């Protein structure tokens, strides 16, 4: 028998959950790819919705365990684009886009750089995002965590301009410490990078930003990767 997929996702609809408990069944075969799937291995969890998403992105090479996070990111980026809020992939997601065209690692979260001039505009959309299932958590260090209905959290890092001897840089401050310092040239206008073949905004000359954060050996991963397209 083919190996069962056991990635399980919590269902919050108690009425539907009670219905599943009464049925006490397992969905063992799907018509789409002729593979076996245990969808109800635990009455408190369900992976059917995420599996449907997986079928949507399978041809793009998105691993099953990253499907929910990638789908939530795509929807959120579409939300930003429709409201003319300019973002840039940051941290490990920028690394993944440049190095392998896919998520680097799990991922544990998705970081986006956003200029602080968009902060008030973004916050004004909190109720709209709540209606889509995204929950907010504010931090003092110009950071907002968003928790989507499925997948890992999305972290917005709002960077403020500062004048230096080398020109303006963008950064955020936490407990007096300057974090995510990026020269203005990198954020002048976005370039295009790709995750699983889908376009995303990335800073100009991203290799320099990546090397400053991850060191000169950033092209060589320090752990096994789930996907690689370069």
N, C-alpha and C positions, 0 to 999 in steps of 0.2 A: 504494500500500500504506500502511496506517495506520502511524503512527510506532511503532517498537518501544520498549518500556520497557527501559531498560538499567541500572536500579538493582540492583546485585549485592551479595549478602551471602555472607560466608564460611561454608562448611560445614566442620565439624571432624571429621566422620565419614569417615575415610580409606577404609573399605570401600565406602561408598556412592559416594565420589568416584571410586574405581577403576571402579566399575560404570558411572558416567556417562561416564568416559573411553572405555570400551569401546564403549558405545552410539554416542557421538559424534553425538548428535542435538540438534535444536533443537525445543522446543515452540513452535510458531508460532501456534496458535490455541486459545483457550479457549472452552469451551461456555458459560461463565457470562455473559460480556458481549460476545461476538462481537468481541473485539479481539485484536490480535496481540501476542505476548509472546515475547521471546527469553529463555529461562530458563537456558540453558547457554552463554552467549556466551564464558565463560572456564571451563575445567574446574575451576579452583580456587574458583569462586564459584557461588552459587545464589541466586536470588531467589524461588523457587517458594513457600516457606513464607511469606515476607513478602507475596507477592502474594495468597495466600489470606487473610491478615490484612487486606489492603487491601480485598478484597471484603466482608469483615465490617463494616468501618468506613466504606466509601465513602458510604453513605447519610447518614452524619453529617458528611460534608464533610472528613474527615481526608485531607490530601494524601498521596500515595504515599510520599514521602520522609520523612514523619513517622510513618508507620504503626507501625513497629517500636518507636520510642520511646514512642509513646502507649500501645500495648498493654502494654509492660513497666511503664509507670507505673501503669496501671489495676490490673494484677496486684499490684504492690507496695503500692498504697494499700489494696487489699482485704486484703492480709496485715496491714497496720497496723490497719485497722478491726476485723478479727476478734480482735485482741489488745488492743483498747482503748488503743492508742497514738495520742494526739492530735497531728496534724501540721497545718501551714498551708503553703499554696503561698507561695514566696518569690521574690525577685529577678525575673527576666524572665518567669517563669511566672505570678507574681501579676500583673505588668503585662499579660500576654497575656489572662488570664482577665477582668480588669476592663475593659481597653480594647477587646478585639475578640472575646472568647469563644473564643480559639484560642491555640495556641503563638505567642509573639512571636519571629519569626525562625526559625532552623533547627529546633530549638534545639541548642546545643552540649552542654548538660547540663540537668538538672532539679533545682532547689534546693527543699528543704523545710525549714521552721522546725520544730523540736521542742524542747520544754522539757527542760532538762538532767535533770529528775527522772525522765525515761524512759530515760536513757542506759543504765544497767545492765540494765534489762529488755530493751531492744532488742539489746544485745550478746549477751545470753543466747540469742538466736534465730539466731546466726550460722550454726550447722550446718544449721538448717532452711532458711535462705536459700541456703546453699551447695548443698543438695540440689536447690533450684529453679533453680540455675545462676547465682545472684548471687554475685559475688566482692567481698570487702571490701578496702578500703585505709584505714588509720587515719591521722589527722593529729593533731598536738599541739594544734591550735587548736580542739578540740571539734568536729571535723568528720570525717565518715565518707563516703567515696566508695563507691558500689555500682556494679558493672559487671554489667548484666544479660546474658543470653544474646544478646539482640539489642537494637539501639537505643543511644541515648546513655546516659551514666552518670547516676546519681541521687545527689545530694549532700545529706546530712543535716547541717544546721547546728544544733547543740545549744546553746541559749541559756540562760545562767544569770542568776538575779535579782541585782540590785544596788540598794541604797538610794541615792537622790539627793534633792536639795532639792525636786524636782518629783514625788516618789513613786518607786515601784519601776520599774526598767526591766529588760528582758532583753537580754543581749548575750553575745558570746564574745570572747575575748582572744587575739590572735596577736602574739607578740614585743612584748608590752606595749601594743599598740594595741587599742582597743575597736572592735569591728566589729558590724555588724547590730544597732545599738542600737534597741530597740523598747519603747515605754512599755507597762506591764502592761495598760493598758486595751484595747489592741489584741488581746492574747492571752488575755483573760479567758475567752472562749469563742468557738468558731469560727462564722463565718457561712458562707454557701454561695455559691460562685462556680462558673462553668461553663467547661469546655474542650470544645468540639465537642458541647455539649449534655449532657455528663456532669458530675455534681456533684462538687465538691472543696471542702475546707475552705480558707477564706481568713480573714485577720485582720479585726477590726472596723475600720471607717473606713479601708479599704485605700488610698484615694486619697492620704492624708497620707503613708503609708509610701512609696508610689510616687514622690510628688513630692520627698520628701527624698532619694531615691536617684537619680532620673532627671531632676529639674528640673521647672520649671513647664510645659514643652512636651511632657510625656510622652504626651499624647493624640495627638501627631503623630509617626508612625514616621519614623526617619531612614534607612530602607532598605525596599525592596519586601517585602511580606509574602505568605506562602503561603495564608493563609486569614483571612477577616474576616466576623464574623457580627453586628456591631452597627452 
